[in-house]
Structure formats: C-alpha cells, structure tokens
C-alpha cells in the first residue's frame, strides 16, 4: 500500500459514523413520544367535546325530570371516567 492509499484510508475511516448515535436515538424517541402525546391529547379533547355536547343536550331534560343534582352527578361520572381513562393511558404503550 502506498503512502497516498494509507492517507486516503485514514481519511475515510475518520468519517465513519459511530456505531451507536445517542443523540439520533434520543431525537427519534422524542419524535415518537411527541406524536403519541398529540394523539392522546386529540382523543382527550374529542372525548371532552362529545361529553360537553352530550351534557349540554341532555342536561335540561335531566334537570327537569331528576332535579338539580342530575348535572352534578353527570359531571362526577364524566370526571371519574376521564380520570380512569387517563390513568389507563399513562400505563399503556401506545
């Protein structure tokens, strides 16, 4: 091997990327987590909008037939379901 070949070989070996790139892996994991968080947020906001629309639609009828405590009961049920659902989402690998 000539001196020029040795220099070329050394130059090419200097440009070889590391076998594990921690920064790249962290950036990929961050992108995946952000996408997952956006998906969960969209689901929560959509479910909240549906629950709010349902409570607004059914609220007057339930209040008239069941009394004033109906809206409080509906709110507690919605809050309980949202809390349980959120706890399940925290532990699920979406």
N, CA, C and O atoms as a GROMACS GRO file, in nm:
protein
  376
    1UNK      N    1   0.085  -0.116   0.000
    1UNK     CA    2   0.000   0.000   0.000
    1UNK      C    3   0.090   0.124   0.000
    1UNK      O    4   0.187   0.133   0.075
    2UNK      N    5   0.056   0.216  -0.084
    2UNK     CA    6   0.136   0.338  -0.094
    2UNK      C    7   0.098   0.436   0.016
    2UNK      O    8   0.001   0.417   0.088
    3UNK      N    9   0.176   0.541   0.025
    3UNK     CA   10   0.151   0.644   0.125
    3UNK      C   11   0.018   0.716   0.097
    3UNK      O   12  -0.054   0.751   0.190
    4UNK      N   13  -0.012   0.737  -0.032
    4UNK     CA   14  -0.138   0.803  -0.068
    4UNK      C   15  -0.258   0.715  -0.028
    4UNK      O   16  -0.359   0.765   0.020
    5UNK      N   17  -0.244   0.583  -0.050
    5UNK     CA   18  -0.353   0.492  -0.012
    5UNK      C   19  -0.375   0.493   0.139
    5UNK      O   20  -0.488   0.492   0.186
    6UNK      N   21  -0.267   0.495   0.213
    6UNK     CA   22  -0.278   0.498   0.359
    6UNK      C   23  -0.346   0.626   0.407
    6UNK      O   24  -0.428   0.624   0.499
    7UNK      N   25  -0.311   0.738   0.341
    7UNK     CA   26  -0.374   0.865   0.379
    7UNK      C   27  -0.523   0.865   0.344
    7UNK      O   28  -0.606   0.913   0.421
    8UNK      N   29  -0.556   0.811   0.226
    8UNK     CA   30  -0.698   0.802   0.188
    8UNK      C   31  -0.775   0.711   0.283
    8UNK      O   32  -0.887   0.743   0.324
    9UNK      N   33  -0.715   0.599   0.319
    9UNK     CA   34  -0.781   0.508   0.411
    9UNK      C   35  -0.803   0.574   0.546
    9UNK      O   36  -0.910   0.560   0.605
   10UNK      N   37  -0.704   0.645   0.596
   10UNK     CA   38  -0.717   0.714   0.724
   10UNK      C   39  -0.824   0.823   0.716
   10UNK      O   40  -0.900   0.843   0.811
   11UNK      N   41  -0.831   0.893   0.601
   11UNK     CA   42  -0.930   0.997   0.584
   11UNK      C   43  -1.072   0.939   0.581
   11UNK      O   44  -1.164   0.995   0.641
   12UNK      N   45  -1.090   0.828   0.511
   12UNK     CA   46  -1.222   0.765   0.506
   12UNK      C   47  -1.263   0.708   0.642
   12UNK      O   48  -1.380   0.716   0.679
   13UNK      N   49  -1.170   0.651   0.715
   13UNK     CA   50  -1.201   0.596   0.846
   13UNK      C   51  -1.238   0.705   0.946
   13UNK      O   52  -1.312   0.680   1.041
   14UNK      N   53  -1.186   0.825   0.926
   14UNK     CA   54  -1.219   0.937   1.015
   14UNK      C   55  -1.364   0.981   0.998
   14UNK      O   56  -1.424   1.035   1.092
   15UNK      N   57  -1.420   0.958   0.880
   15UNK     CA   58  -1.558   0.998   0.852
   15UNK      C   59  -1.661   0.892   0.887
   15UNK      O   60  -1.781   0.914   0.869
   16UNK      N   61  -1.618   0.777   0.935
   16UNK     CA   62  -1.713   0.670   0.968
   16UNK      C   63  -1.795   0.713   1.089
   16UNK      O   64  -1.739   0.752   1.192
   17UNK      N   65  -1.926   0.704   1.078
   17UNK     CA   66  -2.009   0.744   1.193
   17UNK      C   67  -1.996   0.642   1.306
   17UNK      O   68  -1.960   0.527   1.282
   18UNK      N   69  -2.023   0.683   1.427
   18UNK     CA   70  -2.015   0.589   1.539
   18UNK      C   71  -2.121   0.479   1.524
   18UNK      O   72  -2.224   0.500   1.459
   19UNK      N   73  -2.095   0.365   1.583
   19UNK     CA   74  -2.190   0.254   1.570
   19UNK      C   75  -2.321   0.283   1.642
   19UNK      O   76  -2.426   0.238   1.598
   20UNK      N   77  -2.317   0.358   1.752
   20UNK     CA   78  -2.439   0.399   1.819
   20UNK      C   79  -2.437   0.551   1.832
   20UNK      O   80  -2.342   0.610   1.884
   21UNK      N   81  -2.542   0.612   1.786
   21UNK     CA   82  -2.553   0.758   1.791
   21UNK      C   83  -2.662   0.792   1.892
   21UNK      O   84  -2.781   0.789   1.860
   22UNK      N   85  -2.621   0.825   2.013
   22UNK     CA   86  -2.716   0.850   2.121
   22UNK      C   87  -2.805   0.970   2.091
   22UNK      O   88  -2.924   0.967   2.121
   23UNK      N   89  -2.751   1.073   2.034
   23UNK     CA   90  -2.830   1.193   2.004
   23UNK      C   91  -2.940   1.161   1.903
   23UNK      O   92  -3.054   1.202   1.920
   24UNK      N   93  -2.905   1.087   1.798
   24UNK     CA   94  -3.004   1.048   1.698
   24UNK      C   95  -3.115   0.964   1.761
   24UNK      O   96  -3.233   0.986   1.734
   25UNK      N   97  -3.076   0.868   1.844
   25UNK     CA   98  -3.176   0.783   1.910
   25UNK      C   99  -3.269   0.865   1.998
   25UNK      O  100  -3.390   0.842   1.998
   26UNK      N  101  -3.213   0.961   2.073
   26UNK     CA  102  -3.296   1.046   2.157
   26UNK      C  103  -3.392   1.132   2.075
   26UNK      O  104  -3.507   1.151   2.114
   27UNK      N  105  -3.345   1.182   1.962
   27UNK     CA  106  -3.432   1.263   1.876
   27UNK      C  107  -3.545   1.179   1.819
   27UNK      O  108  -3.659   1.226   1.811
   28UNK      N  109  -3.516   1.056   1.780
   28UNK     CA  110  -3.620   0.968   1.728
   28UNK      C  111  -3.720   0.934   1.838
   28UNK      O  112  -3.841   0.938   1.815
   29UNK      N  113  -3.671   0.900   1.956
   29UNK     CA  114  -3.762   0.869   2.067
   29UNK      C  115  -3.847   0.990   2.104
   29UNK      O  116  -3.964   0.976   2.138
   30UNK      N  117  -3.788   1.109   2.099
   30UNK     CA  118  -3.863   1.230   2.129
   30UNK      C  119  -3.974   1.253   2.027
   30UNK      O  120  -4.086   1.289   2.064
   31UNK      N  121  -3.944   1.231   1.898
   31UNK     CA  122  -4.047   1.245   1.794
   31UNK      C  123  -4.160   1.147   1.816
   31UNK      O  124  -4.278   1.183   1.802
   32UNK      N  125  -4.126   1.023   1.849
   32UNK     CA  126  -4.228   0.921   1.872
   32UNK      C  127  -4.315   0.961   1.991
   32UNK      O  128  -4.438   0.949   1.984
   33UNK      N  129  -4.254   1.007   2.099
   33UNK     CA  130  -4.330   1.046   2.218
   33UNK      C  131  -4.417   1.168   2.191
   33UNK      O  132  -4.530   1.174   2.239
   34UNK      N  133  -4.366   1.264   2.116
   34UNK     CA  134  -4.448   1.382   2.083
   34UNK      C  135  -4.569   1.342   1.999
   34UNK      O  136  -4.680   1.392   2.023
   35UNK      N  137  -4.550   1.253   1.902
   35UNK     CA  138  -4.662   1.206   1.820
   35UNK      C  139  -4.764   1.134   1.907
   35UNK      O  140  -4.885   1.154   1.890
   36UNK      N  141  -4.718   1.051   1.997
   36UNK     CA  142  -4.808   0.980   2.087
   36UNK      C  143  -4.882   1.076   2.179
   36UNK      O  144  -5.002   1.059   2.203
   37UNK      N  145  -4.813   1.178   2.229
   37UNK     CA  146  -4.878   1.276   2.316
   37UNK      C  147  -4.982   1.356   2.240
   37UNK      O  148  -5.089   1.385   2.293
   38UNK      N  149  -4.952   1.392   2.114
   38UNK     CA  150  -5.051   1.464   2.033
   38UNK      C  151  -5.174   1.378   2.008
   38UNK      O  152  -5.287   1.428   2.012
   39UNK      N  153  -5.153   1.249   1.983
   39UNK     CA  154  -5.265   1.158   1.961
   39UNK      C  155  -5.351   1.148   2.086
   39UNK      O  156  -5.474   1.154   2.078
   40UNK      N  157  -5.288   1.132   2.202
   40UNK     CA  158  -5.364   1.124   2.327
   40UNK      C  159  -5.438   1.253   2.355
   40UNK      O  160  -5.553   1.250   2.400
   41UNK      N  161  -5.375   1.366   2.329
   41UNK     CA  162  -5.440   1.495   2.351
   41UNK      C  163  -5.560   1.511   2.259
   41UNK      O  164  -5.664   1.560   2.303
   42UNK      N  165  -5.547   1.471   2.134
   42UNK     CA  166  -5.660   1.479   2.041
   42UNK      C  167  -5.776   1.392   2.088
   42UNK      O  168  -5.892   1.432   2.078
   43UNK      N  169  -5.745   1.274   2.138
   43UNK     CA  170  -5.850   1.185   2.187
   43UNK      C  171  -5.918   1.244   2.308
   43UNK      O  172  -6.041   1.241   2.318
   44UNK      N  173  -5.841   1.299   2.400
   44UNK     CA  174  -5.898   1.358   2.522
   44UNK      C  175  -5.984   1.479   2.487
   44UNK      O  176  -6.095   1.494   2.540
   45UNK      N  177  -5.935   1.566   2.398
   45UNK     CA  178  -6.013   1.683   2.360
   45UNK      C  179  -6.140   1.644   2.286
   45UNK      O  180  -6.245   1.705   2.307
   46UNK      N  181  -6.131   1.544   2.200
   46UNK     CA  182  -6.251   1.497   2.129
   46UNK      C  183  -6.353   1.437   2.225
   46UNK      O  184  -6.473   1.464   2.214
   47UNK      N  185  -6.305   1.356   2.318
   47UNK     CA  186  -6.396   1.297   2.416
   47UNK      C  187  -6.459   1.405   2.505
   47UNK      O  188  -6.576   1.396   2.541
   48UNK      N  189  -6.380   1.506   2.540
   48UNK     CA  190  -6.434   1.616   2.620
   48UNK      C  191  -6.539   1.695   2.544
   48UNK      O  192  -6.640   1.734   2.602
   49UNK      N  193  -6.517   1.716   2.416
   49UNK     CA  194  -6.615   1.788   2.335
   49UNK      C  195  -6.745   1.708   2.323
   49UNK      O  196  -6.854   1.764   2.333
   50UNK      N  197  -6.733   1.578   2.303
   50UNK     CA  198  -6.852   1.493   2.295
   50UNK      C  199  -6.926   1.491   2.428
   50UNK      O  200  -7.049   1.500   2.431
   51UNK      N  201  -6.852   1.479   2.538
   51UNK     CA  202  -6.914   1.477   2.670
   51UNK      C  203  -6.982   1.611   2.700
   51UNK      O  204  -7.092   1.613   2.757
   52UNK      N  205  -6.919   1.720   2.663
   52UNK     CA  206  -6.978   1.852   2.686
   52UNK      C  207  -7.104   1.870   2.603
   52UNK      O  208  -7.205   1.921   2.652
   53UNK      N  209  -7.098   1.830   2.477
   53UNK     CA  210  -7.217   1.841   2.391
   53UNK      C  211  -7.330   1.754   2.444
   53UNK      O  212  -7.446   1.794   2.444
   54UNK      N  213  -7.296   1.634   2.489
   54UNK     CA  214  -7.399   1.545   2.544
   54UNK      C  215  -7.461   1.600   2.671
   54UNK      O  216  -7.582   1.594   2.690
   55UNK      N  217  -7.376   1.655   2.760
   55UNK     CA  218  -7.428   1.712   2.884
   55UNK      C  219  -7.513   1.835   2.855
   55UNK      O  220  -7.615   1.857   2.920
   56UNK      N  221  -7.471   1.917   2.758
   56UNK     CA  222  -7.549   2.036   2.724
   56UNK      C  223  -7.682   1.998   2.661
   56UNK      O  224  -7.782   2.067   2.681
   57UNK      N  225  -7.684   1.890   2.584
   57UNK     CA  226  -7.807   1.847   2.519
   57UNK      C  227  -7.902   1.780   2.618
   57UNK      O  228  -8.021   1.809   2.620
   58UNK      N  229  -7.848   1.691   2.699
   58UNK     CA  230  -7.933   1.614   2.791
   58UNK      C  231  -7.955   1.683   2.924
   58UNK      O  232  -8.046   1.646   2.998
   59UNK      N  233  -7.872   1.782   2.957
   59UNK     CA  234  -7.880   1.847   3.087
   59UNK      C  235  -8.016   1.904   3.122
   59UNK      O  236  -8.068   1.876   3.230
   60UNK      N  237  -8.075   1.984   3.035
   60UNK     CA  238  -8.205   2.042   3.071
   60UNK      C  239  -8.314   1.938   3.094
   60UNK      O  240  -8.395   1.952   3.185
   61UNK      N  241  -8.316   1.833   3.012
   61UNK     CA  242  -8.418   1.728   3.031
   61UNK      C  243  -8.396   1.654   3.162
   61UNK      O  244  -8.491   1.624   3.235
   62UNK      N  245  -8.269   1.623   3.192
   62UNK     CA  246  -8.240   1.551   3.316
   62UNK      C  247  -8.266   1.638   3.438
   62UNK      O  248  -8.315   1.589   3.540
   63UNK      N  249  -8.233   1.765   3.428
   63UNK     CA  250  -8.256   1.855   3.541
   63UNK      C  251  -8.405   1.868   3.568
   63UNK      O  252  -8.448   1.869   3.684
   64UNK      N  253  -8.485   1.879   3.461
   64UNK     CA  254  -8.629   1.893   3.478
   64UNK      C  255  -8.690   1.767   3.536
   64UNK      O  256  -8.782   1.774   3.618
   65UNK      N  257  -8.639   1.650   3.494
   65UNK     CA  258  -8.702   1.526   3.540
   65UNK      C  259  -8.642   1.472   3.670
   65UNK      O  260  -8.714   1.414   3.752
   66UNK      N  261  -8.512   1.491   3.690
   66UNK     CA  262  -8.446   1.432   3.808
   66UNK      C  263  -8.412   1.535   3.916
   66UNK      O  264  -8.381   1.496   4.028
   67UNK      N  265  -8.417   1.660   3.885
   67UNK     CA  266  -8.383   1.762   3.983
   67UNK      C  267  -8.245   1.818   3.957
   67UNK      O  268  -8.176   1.775   3.865
   68UNK      N  269  -8.205   1.916   4.038
   68UNK     CA  270  -8.080   1.988   4.018
   68UNK      C  271  -7.955   1.905   4.039
   68UNK      O  272  -7.849   1.940   3.987
   69UNK      N  273  -7.964   1.797   4.111
   69UNK     CA  274  -7.846   1.714   4.137
   69UNK      C  275  -7.803   1.631   4.019
   69UNK      O  276  -7.696   1.570   4.022
   70UNK      N  277  -7.884   1.627   3.914
   70UNK     CA  278  -7.852   1.545   3.797
   70UNK      C  279  -7.726   1.594   3.727
   70UNK      O  280  -7.642   1.514   3.687
   71UNK      N  281  -7.714   1.725   3.713
   71UNK     CA  282  -7.595   1.778   3.645
   71UNK      C  283  -7.468   1.753   3.726
   71UNK      O  284  -7.362   1.727   3.669
   72UNK      N  285  -7.479   1.761   3.858
   72UNK     CA  286  -7.364   1.732   3.942
   72UNK      C  287  -7.325   1.585   3.926
   72UNK      O  288  -7.207   1.552   3.915
   73UNK      N  289  -7.425   1.498   3.924
   73UNK     CA  290  -7.398   1.355   3.906
   73UNK      C  291  -7.334   1.327   3.771
   73UNK      O  292  -7.240   1.249   3.761
   74UNK      N  293  -7.386   1.392   3.667
   74UNK     CA  294  -7.328   1.374   3.532
   74UNK      C  295  -7.184   1.421   3.531
   74UNK      O  296  -7.096   1.355   3.475
   75UNK      N  297  -7.159   1.537   3.591
   75UNK     CA  298  -7.022   1.589   3.597
   75UNK      C  299  -6.928   1.496   3.670
   75UNK      O  300  -6.815   1.476   3.628
   76UNK      N  301  -6.975   1.440   3.781
   76UNK     CA  302  -6.890   1.348   3.857
   76UNK      C  303  -6.861   1.220   3.778
   76UNK      O  304  -6.750   1.169   3.781
   77UNK      N  305  -6.961   1.170   3.708
   77UNK     CA  306  -6.940   1.049   3.627
   77UNK      C  307  -6.841   1.078   3.516
   77UNK      O  308  -6.750   0.998   3.492
   78UNK      N  309  -6.858   1.191   3.447
   78UNK     CA  310  -6.766   1.226   3.338
   78UNK      C  311  -6.624   1.244   3.392
   78UNK      O  312  -6.528   1.196   3.331
   79UNK      N  313  -6.610   1.312   3.505
   79UNK     CA  314  -6.478   1.332   3.563
   79UNK      C  315  -6.416   1.199   3.605
   79UNK      O  316  -6.296   1.177   3.586
   80UNK      N  317  -6.497   1.110   3.662
   80UNK     CA  318  -6.446   0.978   3.703
   80UNK      C  319  -6.400   0.896   3.585
   80UNK      O  320  -6.293   0.834   3.589
   81UNK      N  321  -6.480   0.894   3.479
   81UNK     CA  322  -6.443   0.818   3.359
   81UNK      C  323  -6.317   0.876   3.296
   81UNK      O  324  -6.228   0.802   3.255
   82UNK      N  325  -6.310   1.009   3.288
   82UNK     CA  326  -6.190   1.073   3.230
   82UNK      C  327  -6.066   1.042   3.313
   82UNK      O  328  -5.959   1.018   3.257
   83UNK      N  329  -6.080   1.042   3.445
   83UNK     CA  330  -5.966   1.013   3.531
   83UNK      C  331  -5.919   0.869   3.513
   83UNK      O  332  -5.799   0.844   3.500
   84UNK      N  333  -6.012   0.776   3.511
   84UNK     CA  334  -5.975   0.635   3.492
   84UNK      C  335  -5.913   0.612   3.355
   84UNK      O  336  -5.815   0.540   3.341
   85UNK      N  337  -5.972   0.676   3.254
   85UNK     CA  338  -5.918   0.660   3.120
   85UNK      C  339  -5.778   0.718   3.112
   85UNK      O  340  -5.689   0.658   3.051
   86UNK      N  341  -5.757   0.834   3.173
   86UNK     CA  342  -5.624   0.895   3.173
   86UNK      C  343  -5.521   0.809   3.244
   86UNK      O  344  -5.407   0.798   3.200
   87UNK      N  345  -5.562   0.747   3.354
   87UNK     CA  346  -5.469   0.659   3.426
   87UNK      C  347  -5.432   0.538   3.342
   87UNK      O  348  -5.318   0.493   3.344
   88UNK      N  349  -5.530   0.484   3.269
   88UNK     CA  350  -5.501   0.370   3.182
   88UNK      C  351  -5.408   0.411   3.070
   88UNK      O  352  -5.320   0.334   3.032
   89UNK      N  353  -5.426   0.530   3.015
   89UNK     CA  354  -5.342   0.577   2.905
   89UNK      C  355  -5.198   0.599   2.949
   89UNK      O  356  -5.105   0.578   2.871
   90UNK      N  357  -5.179   0.640   3.074
   90UNK     CA  358  -5.043   0.662   3.124
   90UNK      C  359  -4.964   0.533   3.129
   90UNK      O  360  -4.842   0.535   3.117
   91UNK      N  361  -5.031   0.422   3.145
   91UNK     CA  362  -4.962   0.294   3.161
   91UNK      C  363  -4.968   0.208   3.036
   91UNK      O  364  -4.915   0.097   3.035
   92UNK      N  365  -5.031   0.257   2.929
   92UNK     CA  366  -5.038   0.176   2.809
   92UNK      C  367  -4.933   0.222   2.708
   92UNK      O  368  -4.911   0.342   2.692
   93UNK      N  369  -4.869   0.128   2.642
   93UNK     CA  370  -4.767   0.165   2.541
   93UNK      C  371  -4.829   0.191   2.406
   93UNK      O  372  -4.827   0.104   2.319
   94UNK      N  373  -4.885   0.311   2.385
   94UNK     CA  374  -4.948   0.344   2.257
   94UNK      C  375  -4.840   0.371   2.156
   94UNK      O  376  -4.870   0.400   2.040
   0.00000   0.00000   0.00000
